[in-house]
Amino acid sequence: MAGCDVLYYDPAHAGPGPDAGWRPCPASGQVWTDPDQVLRFICPTHRRQLVALHAAGRADRIRWGRPGLPVGHGQATAG
C-alpha cells in the first residue's frame, strides 16, 4: 500500500528555508478523490482534516509530498 501524500509541519525539523519543517506522513494511505477530482493516497487521519479544509475553502493550505493524478478538470499540484 502506498504512503500518505500529505506533508505535515514538524517544528523539531524546522530550519531556514520555506520548506524546512515539512515532513511526509509515515502512515499508509488509501485512494481518495478530492473535490477537485484528483486521485491521492491519504491516511484516515489526514482524510478527515482534508475534508474539513475543502469544506472551509482552505484547500490551498494543504502541502503535498507528490502530485496527484487528475481525473477530472482539477489540477494536481505538488508541495
DRENSE-137777 format. One line per 4 residues: number of its first residue (from 0); their letters; for each residue x, y, z of N, C-alpha, C, O. Coordinates in Angstrom, 2 decimals. Example, Ala and Ser with C-alpha at 12.3 -4.5 7.8 and 13.67 -1.06 7.14 Angstrom:
BEGIN
0 = as = 13.19/-5.69/7.80/12.30/-4.50/7.80/13.20/-3.30/7.80/14.24/-3.32/8.46  12.85/-2.25/7.08/13.67/-1.06/7.14/12.90/0.03/7.87/13.41/1.14/8.04
***
This chain:
BEGIN
0 = magc = 0.85/-1.17/0.00/0.00/0.00/0.00/0.90/1.24/0.00/1.93/1.26/0.67  0.51/2.22/-0.72/1.28/3.46/-0.83/1.16/4.29/0.44/0.18/4.17/1.18  2.15/5.12/0.67/2.14/6.01/1.83/1.25/7.22/1.59/0.91/7.54/0.45  0.88/7.87/2.67/0.05/9.08/2.61/0.80/10.19/1.88/2.00/10.36/2.10
4 = dvly = 0.12/10.94/1.02/0.72/12.01/0.22/0.85/13.34/0.96/1.48/14.27/0.45  0.28/13.45/2.14/0.25/14.72/2.86/1.59/15.00/3.53/2.24/14.10/4.07  2.01/16.26/3.50/3.15/16.71/4.28/2.60/17.40/5.53/1.61/18.14/5.44  3.22/17.18/6.68/2.78/17.85/7.90/3.95/18.64/8.47/5.11/18.33/8.19
8 = ydpa = 3.65/19.65/9.26/4.69/20.51/9.82/5.19/19.95/11.15/4.40/19.69/12.06  6.50/19.76/11.24/7.14/19.27/12.46/8.14/20.32/12.93/9.20/20.46/12.32  7.83/21.07/14.00/8.73/22.13/14.44/10.11/21.63/14.84/11.07/22.40/14.81  10.24/20.35/15.20/11.54/19.80/15.58/12.51/19.78/14.40/13.72/19.76/14.59
12 = hagp = 11.99/19.79/13.19/12.81/19.76/11.99/12.84/21.11/11.27/13.28/21.21/10.13  12.36/22.13/11.94/12.32/23.46/11.33/13.73/24.04/11.22/14.59/23.75/12.05  13.94/24.83/10.23/15.23/25.46/10.00/15.04/26.57/8.98/13.92/26.98/8.72  16.12/27.05/8.41/15.98/28.09/7.39/15.38/27.54/6.10/15.56/26.37/5.76
16 = gpda = 14.70/28.38/5.41/14.10/27.99/4.13/12.61/27.78/4.24/12.11/27.46/5.31  11.90/27.96/3.14/10.44/27.88/3.15/9.89/26.47/3.36/8.76/26.31/3.84  10.66/25.44/3.01/10.16/24.07/3.15/10.69/23.36/4.39/10.39/22.19/4.62  11.47/24.06/5.20/12.02/23.44/6.40/10.91/23.11/7.39/10.00/23.91/7.61
20 = gwrp = 10.98/21.94/7.95/9.99/21.52/8.94/8.86/20.70/8.38/8.12/20.08/9.15  8.68/20.66/7.07/7.59/19.88/6.47/8.08/18.45/6.24/9.10/18.24/5.57  7.35/17.47/6.79/7.75/16.07/6.75/6.65/15.24/6.09/5.47/15.58/6.20  7.02/14.14/5.40/6.00/13.26/4.83/5.31/12.44/5.93/5.95/12.02/6.89
24 = cpas = 4.03/12.23/5.77/3.28/11.40/6.72/3.73/9.95/6.55/3.75/9.45/5.43  4.10/9.25/7.65/4.58/7.88/7.54/3.48/6.83/7.43/3.77/5.65/7.19  2.23/7.21/7.60/1.12/6.23/7.57/0.82/5.78/6.15/1.07/6.51/5.19  0.27/4.57/6.03/-0.14/4.12/4.70/-1.46/4.78/4.33/-2.30/5.04/5.18
28 = gqvw = -1.60/5.03/3.06/-2.79/5.74/2.58/-3.71/4.85/1.78/-3.33/3.78/1.31  -4.92/5.32/1.62/-5.92/4.69/0.78/-6.28/5.67/-0.32/-6.16/6.88/-0.14  -6.71/5.15/-1.45/-7.05/6.03/-2.57/-8.23/6.91/-2.19/-9.22/6.43/-1.63  -8.11/8.18/-2.49/-9.16/9.17/-2.22/-9.20/10.16/-3.37/-8.15/10.59/-3.85
32 = tdpd = -10.38/10.51/-3.82/-10.55/11.53/-4.84/-10.99/12.80/-4.14/-12.06/12.84/-3.53  -10.16/13.85/-4.23/-10.53/15.09/-3.55/-11.60/15.82/-4.36/-11.87/15.44/-5.50  -12.21/16.86/-3.80/-13.27/17.59/-4.50/-12.83/18.21/-5.83/-13.68/18.54/-6.66  -11.53/18.38/-6.04/-11.02/18.90/-7.31/-10.79/17.80/-8.33/-10.17/18.03/-9.37
36 = qvlr = -11.28/16.60/-8.04/-11.17/15.44/-8.93/-9.71/15.03/-9.17/-9.30/14.81/-10.31  -8.95/14.92/-8.09/-7.57/14.47/-8.16/-7.43/13.25/-7.25/-7.77/13.31/-6.07  -6.92/12.14/-7.81/-6.69/10.93/-7.02/-5.43/11.10/-6.19/-4.40/11.55/-6.69  -5.51/10.73/-4.90/-4.37/10.81/-3.99/-4.43/9.63/-3.03/-5.47/8.99/-2.87
40 = ficp = -3.30/9.34/-2.39/-3.26/8.37/-1.31/-3.26/9.15/-0.01/-2.37/9.96/0.24  -4.27/8.89/0.84/-4.46/9.65/2.07/-4.73/8.69/3.22/-5.52/7.75/3.07  -4.08/8.91/4.37/-4.35/8.11/5.57/-5.68/8.58/6.18/-6.11/9.71/5.92  -6.33/7.75/7.00/-7.63/8.14/7.58/-7.58/9.43/8.41/-8.52/10.22/8.36
44 = thrr = -6.51/9.65/9.15/-6.40/10.87/9.97/-6.38/12.11/9.09/-7.11/13.06/9.35  -5.55/12.10/8.07/-5.48/13.28/7.20/-6.71/13.42/6.33/-7.05/14.54/5.93  -7.39/12.34/6.02/-8.60/12.45/5.20/-9.65/13.31/5.90/-10.28/14.16/5.27  -9.84/13.10/7.19/-10.80/13.91/7.94/-10.41/15.39/7.91/-11.26/16.26/7.74
48 = qlva = -9.12/15.66/8.07/-8.65/17.04/8.05/-8.81/17.66/6.66/-9.18/18.82/6.54  -8.52/16.88/5.62/-8.63/17.40/4.25/-10.07/17.71/3.88/-10.35/18.72/3.23  -10.99/16.85/4.28/-12.41/17.10/4.01/-12.83/18.41/4.68/-13.55/19.21/4.07  -12.40/18.63/5.92/-12.75/19.87/6.63/-12.12/21.09/5.94/-12.78/22.12/5.82
52 = lhaa = -10.87/20.99/5.50/-10.23/22.11/4.81/-10.92/22.44/3.49/-11.11/23.61/3.17  -11.29/21.41/2.72/-12.01/21.65/1.46/-13.36/22.30/1.75/-13.76/23.23/1.05  -14.07/21.83/2.77/-15.38/22.38/3.11/-15.28/23.84/3.55/-16.19/24.63/3.31  -14.17/24.19/4.19/-13.97/25.56/4.67/-13.35/26.47/3.60/-13.12/27.65/3.85
56 = grad = -13.08/25.91/2.42/-12.47/26.71/1.36/-10.99/26.98/1.59/-10.45/27.95/1.06  -10.33/26.14/2.37/-8.92/26.34/2.71/-8.02/25.26/2.09/-6.93/25.01/2.61  -8.44/24.65/1.01/-7.67/23.57/0.39/-6.31/24.05/-0.11/-5.39/23.24/-0.27  -6.16/25.34/-0.35/-4.87/25.87/-0.82/-3.80/25.82/0.27/-2.63/26.06/-0.01
60 = rirw = -4.17/25.51/1.50/-3.22/25.43/2.62/-2.58/24.05/2.74/-1.67/23.86/3.55  -3.04/23.09/1.95/-2.54/21.71/2.03/-1.21/21.60/1.30/-1.06/22.14/0.20  -0.26/20.92/1.89/1.03/20.66/1.23/1.09/19.18/0.88/0.82/18.32/1.71  1.46/18.91/-0.37/1.51/17.53/-0.88/2.95/17.09/-1.08/3.80/17.87/-1.50
64 = grpg = 3.21/15.82/-0.77/4.53/15.26/-0.97/4.80/14.86/-2.40/5.96/14.78/-2.82  3.75/14.61/-3.16/3.87/14.27/-4.58/2.58/14.66/-5.27/1.54/14.77/-4.63  2.65/14.87/-6.58/1.43/15.28/-7.29/0.42/14.13/-7.36/0.79/12.96/-7.37  -0.83/14.50/-7.41/-1.88/13.51/-7.57/-2.14/13.25/-9.04/-1.46/13.80/-9.91
68 = lpvg = -3.11/12.41/-9.31/-3.49/12.05/-10.67/-4.82/12.71/-11.00/-5.85/12.26/-10.49  -4.85/13.76/-11.83/-6.12/14.40/-12.16/-7.02/13.46/-12.96/-6.58/12.84/-13.93  -8.27/13.35/-12.53/-9.23/12.51/-13.25/-10.39/13.32/-13.79/-11.28/12.77/-14.44  -10.39/14.62/-13.52/-11.46/15.49/-13.99/-10.86/16.77/-14.51/-9.88/16.76/-15.25
72 = hgqa = -11.46/17.88/-14.11/-10.98/19.19/-14.54/-9.99/19.80/-13.55/-9.46/20.88/-13.80  -9.74/19.14/-12.42/-8.83/19.68/-11.40/-7.38/19.60/-11.84/-7.05/18.87/-12.77  -6.53/20.34/-11.18/-5.10/20.36/-11.47/-4.34/19.78/-10.29/-4.58/20.19/-9.15  -3.44/18.85/-10.54/-2.59/18.30/-9.49/-1.42/19.24/-9.24/-0.79/19.72/-10.18
76 = tag = -1.15/19.50/-7.98/-0.03/20.37/-7.65/0.80/19.70/-6.58/0.26/19.01/-5.71  2.08/19.91/-6.62/2.98/19.37/-5.60/3.35/20.48/-4.63/3.26/21.67/-4.94  3.76/20.05/-3.45/4.32/21.00/-2.49/3.30/21.81/-1.87/3.61/22.66/-1.04
***
